[in-house]
Amino acid sequence: MTTTYGHELRHDAGLLRSALRDARPTSFWLDDPDRPAPRARLEGDAHADLVVVGGGYAGLWTALLAKERTPARRVVLLEGRRIGWAASGRNGGFVEASLTHGPENGELHFRDELPVLDALAEQNFAGFVEAIERYGIDAELEIEPTLTVATEPYQVDAMREDADPVLEGEELARYGRSPLFRAGILSAHGNAFVHPAKLAWGLAAAAERLGVEIHENTPALSMTRATAGRAITTPNGTIRAAQVALATNGFPSLLKRLRLFTVPIYDYVLMTEPLTAAQLEAIGWTGRHGITDSGREFHYYRKTRDDRILFGGYDAVYHRGRRIRDAQDQRDETFERLADHLYQTFPSLTGVGFSHKWGGMIDMSTRLVAFHGATADRRVAYSAGFTGLGVAATRFGAQTMLDFLDGADTDRTRLTVSRRLPVPIPPEPIAYPLIQTMRRAVARSDANGGKDGPLLRLAGLFGVGFDS
């Protein structure tokens, strides 16, 4: 059986390379002349009530919400490079209310908790939107649906079994015309889109207005116990704090025992040049909704404010050694594959050029959702493993960390994701061959009508998931 999309190129390699030739090797979102100037690094020793480690969404929400809860609390945020430079400034900007990474994953791991998780997801999404509006954050927020399309016959059958209504024919063509689209489901509830970097910059500015102190280019090198708290060592001094919130996600945790519970998986993205109204009309994509396909190796695509198409996903690449390196942000093989797949999806766009090409690390956990917790003395809380679903869920993770630090017993702290860690991912030299084997099994599942082979079925029994 042949899948619609594949790893072999179906367009001329010269055509693809020509379209990619002028693409800037950086995130479109971060390549902005209005990017805020760097904040000062931490110099010398300091004290704080709460130190937040990490300047992505999880850390920014934690700092902001901590000051909302206790305005007198001295909150200091440390970022090793720049605010939002990693996953928070490189993602597709899809905002989903879900805290379970979809209904199937929710049924697998959290069946008894789904009513509570659904209610918490609703509250968190509403709080996410409300905060953006209340703080006047220009994140280019758009409350718009996502269209999930079936590109294989078995995916159509699954849609008809699980959803109503299923869009087909002219109903589907109202949202996008592609020779590959067989059916679709439009999900309007709990879906939105943002400019990822502007969201991060806006959260940082809002936190500072409340009194949060932010230091960029200040990596946290180590954490040790100190009198009534913890001491965090940085290149130019030590900061002591009563409490610490670790929001480093896929980067090595300062709590070493957590380091095997996430693995850095690289995702890659293309951004086209701005498209004309005629080009968008030709592909039937005149609305502001996003699109994703329903394979295990899936793509996600959306439009920017100036009508470029962001097209990413499919490949999920693990680089040997759990290493996170700038050089891994670029991967020509994947960029050519993505260009090839975009042209397959919308043939009338064949030859359209790309303005940006980039990649970045996703902090994957084996449950495909984040886990949260704290040390026994509740001096240190952590949240990590968002697996590509962090734009809104990081706010939930921040709330959960603060619940732990505040000594509160809440619906959030009673969840499985807050009480039990996921299955760990082995260290090298086991990790690399194991993950490559899982990737091949996922590809075979797509090629075999969505039927998982023995390896994926066995992994599922142990609560281990893997998607692109």
C-alpha positions, -999 to +999 in steps of 0.1 A: +000+000+000+014+035-009+008+065+013-001+099-001+030+115+014+064+097+015+100+102+023+110+100-014+107+132-034+082+134-062+093+168-076+126+176-092+152+182-066+165+212-086+131+228-085+129+223-047+164+237-041+156+267-063+125+275-043+145+272-010+176+291-022+167+325-007+151+312+024+166+328+055+178+301+080+160+315+110+125+316+125+102+339+106+086+349+139+120+359+155+132+377+123+115+409+133+130+444+135+107+451+164+122+423+185+129+438+220+165+447+229+183+422+251+178+426+288+208+429+311+224+397+324+225+390+361+257+404+376+268+395+412+249+377+439+212+382+445+182+370+465+146+363+455+114+348+469+110+329+436+135+322+408+120+310+375+145+293+353+136+295+316+123+324+295+099+305+272+061+303+276+062+281+307+086+304+326+070+336+315+035+324+325+049+312+359+065+346+366+035+366+356+010+344+375+032+343+405+030+381+408-007+381+402-011+356+431+013+374+455+022+409+443+047+414+471+067+383+461+101+391+446+102+371+413+134+368+392+134+351+358+167+337+344+170+330+306+201+315+292+198+333+259+169+355+248+133+355+258+113+331+235+144+321+214+137+284+215+104+265+210+084+295+221+096+316+192+097+288+166+064+269+168+035+271+144+014+293+167-014+268+169-033+273+202-052+242+214-072+240+246-065+202+249-043+190+278-043+154+265-028+156+230-061+145+215-089+122+225-071+090+217-041+098+239-065+110+266-084+077+265-051+058+267-036+075+297-063+094+315-096+078+309-109+082+345-098+119+346-111+131+313-141+151+327-117+170+350-091+174+323-117+188+299-130+213+324-095+224+333-086+227+296-116+250+291-107+272+320-071+274+309-079+283+273-103+310+285-077+323+309-051+323+281-073+345+259-084+368+288-048+375+298-037+384+263-066+408+261-063+422+296-026+429+292-030+443+257-005+418+242-003+422+204+001+384+198-020+386+166-045+364+184-071+349+160-099+327+174-103+305+143-109+268+137-085+240+126-094+217+097-081+182+101-081+164+067-080+128+057-055+120+029-059+082+030-090+060+027-085+046+062-085+081+077-118+088+061-133+057+077-119+067+111-134+102+107-169+088+099-167+065+129-156+092+154-170+126+142-201+143+129-203+161+107-175+150+083-169+174+055-166+160+020-169+172-016-180+208-020-184+213+017-147+204+022-137+225-008-150+256+010-120+253+034-094+241+010-091+224-024-064+198-028-063+166-048-051+149-016-081+160+006-107+132+009-126+144+040-122+168+069-134+178+103-136+214+113-127+220+150-139+254+161-140+250+198-108+257+218-087+266+188-068+298+180-036+311+164-010+335+176+023+351+165+045+329+188+073+354+194+051+383+199+032+363+226+065+356+244+076+392+242+043+405+253+042+381+283+077+393+293+067+429+291+035+423+311+055+404+338+079+433+341+051+458+345+040+437+376+076+439+390+092+407+377+130+410+371+141+394+339+178+386+331+187+374+297+220+357+287+221+343+322+222+305+321+215+286+353+245+263+356+237+244+388+213+243+417+222+234+453+205+233+487+208+265+507+195+278+540+157+280+536+157+274+499+181+268+469+211+285+454+214+288+417+248+294+402+251+316+370+283+326+351+285+359+370+271+352+405+248+332+427+211+339+433+195+324+464+158+319+465+131+305+489+116+287+459+125+277+423+103+270+393+121+250+366+107+258+331+135+244+310+114+218+292+136+198+268+169+213+281+187+193+308+169+198+341+187+212+371+170+183+389+191+156+374+167+128+382+143+143+357+166+142+327+155+109+313+118+119+312+121+141+281+140+138+249+147+166+224+130+158+191+136+183+162+107+197+142+112+217+110+092+244+093+090+264+060+074+298+054+064+308+019+067+342+004+034+362+007+007+348-016-017+367-037-054+367-033-056+348-066-032+321-054-052+316-022-085+315-042-070+288-065-064+265-035-097+274-019-080+287+013-096+321+018-105+317+055-082+322+084-084+286+097-054+263+100-050+229+085-035+196+097-036+161+082-044+130+102-015+107+096+009+096+123+035+115+104+015+146+100+018+182+087+004+214+101-001+246+081-016+280+086-015+315+072+002+345+086-012+380+088+004+389+054-009+356+038+023+335+038+018+298+044+037+281+073+041+244+065+058+222+090+059+188+107+061+153+092+097+145+101+105+141+138+142+139+141+162+128+170+199+137+169+222+112+186+233+119+221+203+140+233+222+170+220+207+204+215+228+223+190+223+254+168+236+235+138+207+211+141+182+239+134+189+234+097+183+202+078+182+204+040+168+169+035+137+178+056+133+212+040+132+197+005+107+171+017+084+197+032+086+218+000+078+186-020+048+179+002+035+214+000+035+212-038+018+178-037-009+193-014-015+224-036-001+217-071-010+253-083+016+266-058+044+245-073+075+267-076+064+292-050+094+304-031+101+302+006+113+332+027+123+313+059+134+278+069+140+267+105+139+240+130+139+236+167+136+212+196+104+198+210+105+183+246+089+150+240+077+127+268+064+092+264+029+102+274+030+129+247+018+155+273+036+174+300+043+162+335+044+185+366+056+181+402+077+193+430+104+182+454+093+168+488+099+201+505+080+220+479+110+243+474+114+233+437+086+228+411+089+216+375+069+213+344+082+197+312+074+173+283+048+193+264+055+174+231+045+202+207+013+212+225+026+239+247+013+272+235-016+272+258-008+242+280+023+259+294+000+283+312-016+252+329+018+240+337+027+273+353-005+272+374+003+237+386+039+246+396+026+275+416+000+253+432+028+230+444+050+259+456+020+274+474+013+241+492-022+240+476-042+208+470-061+215+438-076+196+409-044+203+390-021+188+416-043+157+420-040+147+383-020+117+371+003+142+352+012+158+386+015+126+406+033+101+384+061+106+360+059+091+325+079+061+313+116+073+310+135+073+278+167+053+281+201+071+279+225+066+251+236+044+235+201+028+237+181+060+230+192+066+194+185+031+179+153+028+199+139+061+187+149+053+151+131+020+154+100+037+167+101+063+138+102+034+113+073+017+131+052+049+128+060+052+091+049+016+086+017+023+105+008+051+080+017+029+051-004+000+065-037+018+067-031+031+102-026-003+117+000-004+143+026-032+142+037-053+172+062-027+184+037+002+186+011-021+202+035-033+228+047+003+235+010+013+240+006-013+266+034+003+286+020+038+281+046+049+256+035+070+225+054+084+196+041+108+168+059+130+143 
